[in-house]
Amino acid sequence: MNNLAERDRAVIWHPFTQMQTAPVPISIVRGQGSVLYSADDREYLDMISSWWVNLHGHAHPYIAQRVSEQLQILEHVIFADFTHPTAVELAERLLTILPQNQSKIFYSDNGSTAVEVALKMAFQYWHNLGKPRRKVVAFENAYHGDTFGAMAVGGRSAFTAPFVPFLFDVEYLPVPVAGQEEVVLQRAATLFTDEVAAFIVEPLVQGAGGMTMYEPSILDKLFQLARQNGSLIIADEVMTGFGRTGRLFASDYLQEKPDLISLSKGLTGGTMALGVTTCTQAIYDAFLSDDKFKTLFHGHSFTANPLACTAALASMDLLLMDETQASIQRISQQHSDFANQLAAYSTVETIRQRGTLLAFDLKAGEQRSYFNNIRDTAYNFLLDRNILMRPLGNVLYLIPPYCTTNEQLAYTYEQITKLVQTI
Ligand SMILES: *Cc1c(COP(=O)(O)O)cnc(C)c1O
């Protein structure tokens, strides 16, 4: 059995995949820039940054060099009672680019866990103050990850159904999309009480829930309402962080800054698994005590892995270069020009864009109703044309690496235009 796909099928269980009906997986053997190369010599344009993580293209030589150097210096060390240079440098540098009210960095190793830690910090903050609060407010259709706490604060769906009995209760606010602001504000006025420990949001763009977008001004108002009752605010920037929205963080669009921020995905430029939860001094201070029971008892074997921290430092060097910042603006502009053209098609609805993120809903044409499998139709149509995109139901979106060229974007836009003319 030399065929990689066959060997895979014999031993591997893939994420979010019904293994009985799943198509044969595509074997990728190499990547460069925005292109993935398959075992059968096909090229795929990675227009979703491989599950939204890859900021600077695949196998970036600078990140590769930095990680390989680090590998020969120190690959890992326990992070309780010990520290190491890359973890400290990364924390220092993150704090220079995050909202100024953030003052401490807690490491973990993925986005779900970065959310779990934020929730545990919030609950224990109130516990340590001797004023326990139990409620959490979240947005409908939110996605914060697949571990239990992260699932609990996400919207309930087919994905969470088997686990619902085990998830703690959360109060949901409708997403304040254009036109819904007043309704949401009224609901918020009743939900935010002094029992609410935390309000958790994906700021400005809800990712997995369908790339739903809303304005900073309404989020500022909701944050103000939450604050009036002392609730902590958690910004889950796992997807929106590191330039995706056109600014370094979605929180940079806001006047009211979150108390806690969760980061992962783009953190290492898509190279290694790493998560970070950041918090204000006030939250950190609530855990300082002679009483050992006020400690945050949370940690992972690979906390602050030096290779992952090095990848994050290298990715940050690249991200902050003028050239990359210009690319982010260039892609945003290309997206916005394409969005204007897309508006002409009756099979396209609710076009939305924030920075390098462009999304719209597909609506099947009248003659042919593919609605039930419009997702698969779109996915395969684009894949056949060497473009990797992964629609969320009928929502098609682009979240390309920042090195994607105008030619690559133009080719993608052209194929999307053909798709929306076909369905
Ligand atoms: C992907 C995602 C997560 C979960 O991150 P994982 O690394 O996949 O566990 C959490 N929140 C948001 C907003 C995400 O997009």
The ligand as an ORCA input file, in Angstrom:
! r2SCAN-3c Opt
* xyz 0 1
  C     -11.032     28.224     15.206
  C     -11.609     29.037     16.304
  C     -11.526     28.605     17.631
  C     -10.943     27.263     18.007
  O      -9.577     27.198     17.720
  P      -8.901     25.747     17.580
  O      -7.444     26.052     17.479
  O      -9.461     25.164     16.319
  O      -9.242     24.962     18.771
  C     -12.019     29.427     18.619
  N     -12.573     30.607     18.321
  C     -12.658     31.060     17.062
  C     -13.254     32.411     16.803
  C     -12.199     30.287     16.011
  O     -12.318     30.733     14.756
*
